[in-house]
Each structure stands twice: as structure tokens, then as C-alpha cells.
Amino acid sequence: MTIVTSRHVIQGLEALGIGSCDMLLIHSSLSAMGHVERGAHMMIDSFQPVGGRDGIGVLPTHTWGTLNARQPVLLP
């Protein structure tokens, strides 16, 4: 099984042309990537060196325990 590290994520973002001051919407399934070292924390930490201080990373989250076919909208 591949272990996904911060280096992998940074290299991938750079290969996509993501750079300083960019806005990036990330929606992913960590489990589909394999073993993600440090999980979601590593993914978040890996954006800063690429996006810089002025880059914006948006990472929407939800769980199907809360959102599902019967309740497709999150109620406050």
C-alpha cells in the first residue's frame, strides 16, 4: 500500500500549476488515496508551502451520518 506523504501532495499541487496566491477547492476521499500520513492534518499543512500566505484553501467536509438521501441539507 502506498503511503501518501506531504512531499507527494506538494509535488502533485505544483505539477497542477498551483502556486502562491491561488485559491484551491479540495474535495477528496482520503481513504481512496491509500494510507495518508497524518490524515487530514497533513493535507491541510501541505497546502501552505504551495499556496503561500495569501493562498486560500477551501476543504468542505461532511459525513453521510449527518447528510444522506433522506436529509441532503445540513440543518443548523
Contact map, one row per residue, 1 for C-alpha under 8 A:
1110000000000000000000000000000001100000000000000000000000000000000000000000
1111000000000000000000000000000001100000000000000000000000000000000000000000
1111100000000000000000000000000001111000000000000000000000000000000000000000
0111110110000000000000000000000011111000000000000000000000000000000000000000
0011111110000000000000000000000000011000010000000000000000000000000000000000
0001111111000000000000000000000000001000011011000000000000000000000000000000
0000111111100000000000000000000000000000000001000000000000000000000000000000
0001111111110000000000000000000000000000000000000000000000000000000000000000
0001111111111000000000000000000000000000001001000000000000000000000000000000
0000011111111100000000000000000000000000000001101100000000000000000000000000
0000001111111110000000000000000000000000000000000000000000000000000000000000
0000000111111111000000000000000000000000000000000000000000000000000000000000
0000000011111111110000000000000000000000000000000100000000000000000000000000
0000000001111111111000000000000000000000000000000100000000000000000000000000
0000000000111111110000000000000000000000000000000000000000000000000000000000
0000000000011111110000000000000000000000000000000000000000000000000000000000
0000000000001111111000000000000000000000000000000000000000000000000000000000
0000000000001111111101010000000000000000000000000110000000000000000000000000
0000000000000100111111000000000000000000000000000111001000000000000000000000
0000000000000000011111000000000000000000000000000111111000000000000000000000
0000000000000000001111100000000000000000000000000011111100000000000000000000
0000000000000000011111110000000000000000000000000010011100000000000000000000
0000000000000000000011111000000000000000000000000010001111000000000000000000
0000000000000000010001111100000000000000000000000000001111000000000000000000
0000000000000000000000111110000000000000000000000000000011100000000000000000
0000000000000000000000011111000000000000000000000000000011110000000000000000
0000000000000000000000001111100000000000000000000000000000111000000000000000
0000000000000000000000000111110000000000000000000000000000000000000000000000
0000000000000000000000000011111110000000000000000000000000000000000000000000
0000000000000000000000000001111111110011000000000000000000000000000000000000
0000000000000000000000000000111111110000000000000000000000000000000000000000
0000000000000000000000000000111111000000000000000000000000000000000000000000
0001000000000000000000000000111111110000000000000000000000000000000000000000
1111000000000000000000000000011111110000000000000000000000000000000000000000
1111000000000000000000000000011011111010000000000000000000000000000000000000
0011100000000000000000000000011011111111010000000000000000000000000000000000
0011110000000000000000000000000000111110010000000000000000000000000000000000
0000000000000000000000000000000000011111110000000000000000000000000000000000
0000000000000000000000000000010000111111111000000000000000000000000000000000
0000000000000000000000000000010000010111111100000000000000000000000000000000
0000000000000000000000000000000000000111111110000000000000000000000000000000
0000110000000000000000000000000000011111111111000000000000000000000000000000
0000010010000000000000000000000000000011111111100000000000000000000000000000
0000000000000000000000000000000000000001111111110000000000000000000000000000
0000010000000000000000000000000000000000111111111000000000000000000000000000
0000011011000000000000000000000000000000011111111100000000000000000000000000
0000000001000000000000000000000000000000001111111111000010000000000000000000
0000000000000000000000000000000000000000000111111111101000000000000000000000
0000000001000000000000000000000000000000000011111111000000000000000000000000
0000000001001100011100000000000000000000000001111111000000000000000000000000
0000000000000000011111100000000000000000000000111111111110000000000000000000
0000000000000000001110000000000000000000000000111111111000000000000000000000
0000000000000000000110000000000000000000000000010011111000000000000000000000
0000000000000000000111000000000000000000000000000011111100000000000000000000
0000000000000000001111110000000000000000000000010011111110000000000000000000
0000000000000000000011110000000000000000000000000010011111000000000000000000
0000000000000000000000111100000000000000000000100010001111100000000000000000
0000000000000000000000111100000000000000000000000000000111110000000000000000
0000000000000000000000001110000000000000000000000000000011111000000000000000
0000000000000000000000000110000000000000000000000000000001111100000000000000
0000000000000000000000000010000000000000000000000000000000111110000000000000
0000000000000000000000000000000000000000000000000000000000011111011000000000
0000000000000000000000000000000000000000000000000000000000001111111000000000
0000000000000000000000000000000000000000000000000000000000000111111100000000
0000000000000000000000000000000000000000000000000000000000000011111100000000
0000000000000000000000000000000000000000000000000000000000000111111100100100
0000000000000000000000000000000000000000000000000000000000000111111111111100
0000000000000000000000000000000000000000000000000000000000000001111111110000
0000000000000000000000000000000000000000000000000000000000000000001111110000
0000000000000000000000000000000000000000000000000000000000000000001111110000
0000000000000000000000000000000000000000000000000000000000000000011111111100
0000000000000000000000000000000000000000000000000000000000000000001111111100
0000000000000000000000000000000000000000000000000000000000000000001000111110
0000000000000000000000000000000000000000000000000000000000000000011000111111
0000000000000000000000000000000000000000000000000000000000000000000000001111
0000000000000000000000000000000000000000000000000000000000000000000000000111
